[in-house]
Amino acid sequence: MRLKRETYVFTISLFFVTMTLVQVPTLALVGLLSPGLLAASLVAVMPILLFMPAGAALARRLSPAAFDRAIMVLLAGLAVKLVWSAVG
């Protein structure tokens, strides 16, 4: 897509926030999100929130080409994991 780094980060963040705003009430409504699971999810978010500033600082130090490569490597790794989970 060749988006600027700031545009990419904003777009992907907006996507995940939107998905979460739809998912959480839906999962709770159909009984798949218990209070205990919600609490565990909130605890799991804490390390993400703590390391986001470190990731942002690292991203600012990367060149646009290195940032693009890092994103592609991350996406490729996720694709391999998804295929591995589906096959295995």
DRENSE-81435 format. One line per field, with one value per residue (C-alpha): residue number from 1; residue in one letter; x, y, z. Coordinates in nm, 2 decimals, decimal comma. Example, Ala and Ser with C-alpha at 12.3 -4.5 7.8 and 13.67 -1.06 7.14 Angstrom:
BEGIN
pos c(1/2)
code c(a/s)
c1 c(1,23/1,37)
c2 c(-0,45/-0,11)
c3 c(0,78/0,71)
This chain:
BEGIN
pos c(1/2/3/4/5/6/7/8/9/10/11/12/13/14/15/16/17/18/19/20/21/22/23/24/25/26/27/28/29/30/31/32/33/34/35/36/37/38/39/40/41/42/43/44/45/46/47/48/49/50/51/52/53/54/55/56/57/58/59/60/61/62/63/64/65/66/67/68/69/70/71/72/73/74/75/76/77/78/79/80/81/82/83/84/85/86/87/88)
code c(m/r/l/k/r/e/t/y/v/f/t/i/s/l/f/f/v/t/m/t/l/v/q/v/p/t/l/a/l/v/g/l/l/s/p/g/l/l/a/a/s/l/v/a/v/m/p/i/l/l/f/m/p/a/g/a/a/l/a/r/r/l/s/p/a/a/f/d/r/a/i/m/v/l/l/a/g/l/a/v/k/l/v/w/s/a/v/g)
c1 c(0,00/0,30/0,13/0,34/0,43/0,20/-0,09/-0,03/-0,02/-0,33/-0,52/-0,43/-0,50/-0,84/-0,92/-0,85/-1,03/-1,34/-1,32/-1,30/-1,59/-1,80/-1,66/-1,67/-2,05/-2,13/-1,93/-2,08/-2,43/-2,39/-2,23/-1,88/-1,72/-1,75/-1,65/-1,35/-1,24/-1,29/-1,08/-0,80/-0,82/-0,78/-0,47/-0,33/-0,36/-0,14/0,20/0,08/0,00/0,34/0,54/0,36/0,58/0,89/0,76/0,67/1,02/1,18/0,96/1,07/1,43/1,37/1,39/1,07/1,22/1,32/0,97/0,81/1,04/0,96/0,59/0,62/0,82/0,56/0,28/0,46/0,52/0,15/0,06/0,29/0,14/-0,21/-0,13/0,05/-0,25/-0,49/-0,29/-0,16)
c2 c(0,00/0,23/0,44/0,68/0,54/0,77/0,70/0,32/0,33/0,54/0,33/-0,01/0,13/0,26/-0,07/-0,26/-0,02/-0,04/-0,42/-0,43/-0,19/-0,43/-0,76/-0,71/-0,63/-0,90/-1,17/-1,06/-1,07/-1,43/-1,54/-1,60/-1,32/-1,39/-1,14/-1,35/-1,37/-0,99/-0,93/-1,16/-0,97/-0,64/-0,77/-0,90/-0,55/-0,39/-0,51/-0,38/-0,04/-0,03/-0,12/0,10/0,41/0,19/0,06/0,42/0,53/0,24/0,31/0,67/0,56/0,32/0,43/0,40/0,10/-0,07/0,00/-0,16/-0,46/-0,50/-0,49/-0,74/-0,98/-0,95/-1,02/-1,31/-1,46/-1,42/-1,59/-1,89/-1,92/-1,92/-2,18/-2,39/-2,37/-2,46/-2,76/-2,89)
c3 c(0,00/0,05/0,32/0,52/0,86/1,05/0,82/0,84/1,22/1,25/1,00/1,16/1,51/1,40/1,24/1,57/1,79/1,56/1,56/1,94/1,98/1,77/1,91/2,28/2,31/2,06/2,24/2,57/2,42/2,29/2,62/2,50/2,70/3,07/3,34/3,42/3,06/3,02/3,33/3,19/2,86/3,04/3,23/2,90/2,74/3,01/2,86/2,52/2,66/2,85/2,54/2,29/2,36/2,31/1,98/1,87/1,96/1,77/1,47/1,46/1,44/1,15/0,79/0,59/0,40/0,73/0,87/0,56/0,59/0,96/0,88/0,60/0,82/1,10/0,85/0,70/1,04/1,13/0,80/0,87/1,22/1,08/0,82/1,08/1,32/1,04/0,92/1,25)
